[in-house]
């Protein structure tokens, strides 16, 4: 699969290595690819850095849906259900909220 490249027309000023930092310095370009049901991932490309488009219903925008990781439950031999470390899940949920 060929990756199409579209170069930016407005390159950013280069920074020194000592100024680099996670979440502080960004590249001029980003990789994007589309997904279509039945077809899979298509049209890989590198394009100029730009805002992302997200559906308003994306669960990542609804914090309450993203903060809870889930809880494991196991059925015991006697038929009862045991939760795996529920107190740690509660504490993590409370600290996140």
C-alpha positions in Angstrom: 0.0 0.0 0.0 1.5 3.3 -1.0 1.5 6.2 1.4 0.7 9.5 -0.3 2.7 12.6 1.1 1.4 16.2 1.0 4.0 18.6 2.3 3.1 21.7 4.3 3.4 25.1 2.7 4.0 26.7 6.1 6.9 24.8 7.9 7.4 25.6 11.6 10.6 27.1 12.9 13.1 24.4 13.8 13.8 23.9 17.5 17.0 22.9 19.2 17.3 19.4 20.7 17.4 20.9 24.2 14.0 22.5 23.6 12.2 19.2 22.7 9.6 18.0 25.1 6.6 15.7 25.0 3.4 17.6 24.3 5.4 20.8 23.7 6.9 20.5 20.2 4.9 19.1 17.3 5.9 18.0 13.8 4.8 19.8 10.6 3.0 16.7 9.4 0.7 13.9 10.7 -0.3 10.4 9.4 -4.0 9.8 8.7 -5.9 6.8 7.2 -9.6 6.2 6.6 -11.6 3.1 7.7 -14.6 1.8 5.7 -16.7 -1.1 6.9 -16.2 -4.1 4.5 -13.1 -2.5 3.0 -10.9 -1.9 6.0 -8.2 0.7 6.3 -7.6 2.6 3.1 -5.9 5.8 1.7 -2.9 6.1 4.0 -1.3 9.6 3.8 0.9 12.0 5.5 -0.6 15.5 5.5 0.2 18.9 7.1 -0.5 19.1 10.8 -4.1 20.2 11.4 -7.0 19.8 13.8 -8.8 16.4 13.9 -12.4 16.0 13.0 -14.4 14.0 15.6 -18.0 13.0 15.8 -19.8 14.8 18.6 -21.0 11.4 19.9 -17.4 10.0 20.2 -17.2 8.4 23.6 -13.8 9.9 24.2 -15.6 13.3 24.5 -17.9 11.9 27.2 -15.5 11.7 30.2 -17.8 9.6 32.4 -17.7 6.8 29.8 -13.9 6.9 29.4 -12.9 7.1 33.1 -14.3 3.7 34.1 -12.0 0.8 32.9 -14.5 -1.9 33.8 -14.5 -4.5 36.5 -13.7 -8.2 36.3 -16.2 -10.6 37.9 -15.7 -14.4 38.2 -18.3 -17.0 38.9 -17.2 -19.3 41.8 -17.7 -23.1 42.0 -20.6 -22.5 44.5 -22.4 -20.3 42.0 -21.6 -17.0 43.7 -19.9 -14.1 41.9 -16.6 -12.6 43.1 -15.3 -9.2 42.0 -11.6 -8.7 41.3 -10.2 -5.8 43.5 -13.4 -3.7 43.5 -12.0 -1.3 46.1 -9.1 -0.3 43.8 -11.5 0.3 41.0 -13.6 2.6 43.2 -10.5 4.5 44.4 -9.2 4.9 40.8 -12.7 6.1 39.6 -12.9 8.6 42.5 -9.5 10.0 41.9 -10.1 10.4 38.2 -13.4 12.2 38.6 
